[in-house]
Amino acid sequence: MTGVQTCALPILFGALLPTTVIGLGALIISTLVKGRSGLYGALFAQSLVLIFFLLNIAVWFLTKKAKPYLTLLFAWGLYFVKLLILGLMVYFLDKHTSNSQVSRAAFGTSAILLTFVWLIGETRAFMKLKLHLPLPTQK
């Protein structure tokens, strides 16, 4: 197993577990505060955040043997595609649903909160791995 294969699962679960717990809390709070529209807004945000970050890990895993510049190219491409999809989702959410159907406040708050939780969990899990990177050889 390579370093990427051995560290992908701990990083995935290190980010997925706190995001799921906080996401369930956001679902409950949004439902209590905004009702059914809050539930739908928080659920929509949670699904988008999870899909986007799982795509990040999948691209990272699939490009583990690629040259660094290709990995960066894939990361930029994925970032652009995610921004485009997010923009389209927010546009369709605004044009085809009302605030009484899907709460914008619950969506925005949940999406921002879950993004921060995922990034903190992922960073914390990565720091716990204590990977030893090979040093360049001396000439």
Secondary structure, DSSP 4 states (H G I P E B T S, - for coil): --HHHHHHHHHHHHHHHHHHHHHHHHHHHHHHHHTHHHHHHHHHHHHHHHHHHHHHHHHHHHTTTS-HHHHHHHHHHHHHHHHHHHHHHHHHHHHH--TTTS-HHHHHHHHHHHHHHHHHHHHHHHHHH---PPPPPP-
